[in-house]
Structures are given as C-alpha cells and as structure tokens.
Amino acid sequence: RMAEVTGIHSNNQEYLQLLRYTPGQYYTEHHDYIENDIERPPGPRILTFFLYLNDVEKGGQTKFNDLDIMITPKKGRAILWPSVLDEDPDEKEEETNHE
C-alpha cells in the first residue's frame, strides 16, 4: 500500500521499521537524510512515510519546527514528507528536520 501512496515500487523501499515509545521516550530533532548515503547504490532516503498505529492520550506529536507544523498521533493517521529536493534527489530538503 505504501507503494500506491508514494508511487515508489516496493523494490525501491527500505525495510519497514516499527518504533514503540514508552512514556517519556522521544527522538530529539533530526533529519532522515544521511549524508554518506549518497555514496551507496540506493542513494539517500527520498521520502519518509510515518503511520500511527494507535491513539495517544498525551504527547507523542511529530513536530516540524522549521515549518511550524505539529502532527498529533491518531490511529490510522499517516504523514509523508521529503528528505530531498524534488529538483535534485541528492540534495537535502532543509526544512524537514523533525522531532
């Protein structure tokens, strides 16, 4: 289904990663672009597809500080964002740092 949403064939996707946060756990601000992935055959990650698997009573938002956007977790909600520029998929999209 992610291939349908992104338009990227599943052969060109990373393996699925599942994260489970317990109360108080979080990621600090970061970017999904990894500089040295340019040297690897698949190249840098171009998109991140994030799917919330459950509702959260408090906290748990994904924040894009440079864009002033905060997404609240809700079961079944998905967000998709770029790590690279449309016009140059080797160049980092600077505004999609998130936490």
Residue pairs with C-beta under 8 A, 6 or more apart in sequence:
2 8
2 10
2 13
2 49
3 9
3 10
3 13
5 49
5 78
5 80
6 13
6 47
6 49
6 80
8 46
8 47
12 42
14 45
21 60
26 59
26 99
27 99
28 99
29 65
29 97
29 98
29 99
30 97
30 98
30 99
31 83
31 92
31 96
31 97
31 98
32 45
32 48
32 83
32 96
33 44
33 45
33 83
33 84
33 92
33 93
34 44
34 45
37 43
37 44
37 45
38 44
38 90
43 89
43 90
44 83
44 84
44 89
44 90
44 92
45 83
45 84
46 82
46 83
46 84
46 89
47 80
47 81
47 82
47 83
48 80
48 81
48 83
49 78
49 79
49 80
50 62
50 78
50 79
50 80
50 81
51 76
51 77
51 78
52 73
52 74
52 75
52 76
52 77
52 78
53 75
54 73
54 75
55 73
55 74
55 75
56 72
56 73
60 72
60 73
61 70
61 71
61 72
61 73
62 70
62 71
62 73
62 79
62 98
62 99
63 69
63 70
63 71
63 98
63 99
64 70
64 81
64 95
64 96
64 97
64 98
65 97
65 98
65 99
66 94
66 95
66 96
66 97
67 95
67 96
71 77
71 79
81 96
81 98
82 93
82 96
83 92
83 93
83 96
84 90
84 91
84 92
84 93
85 91
85 92
85 93
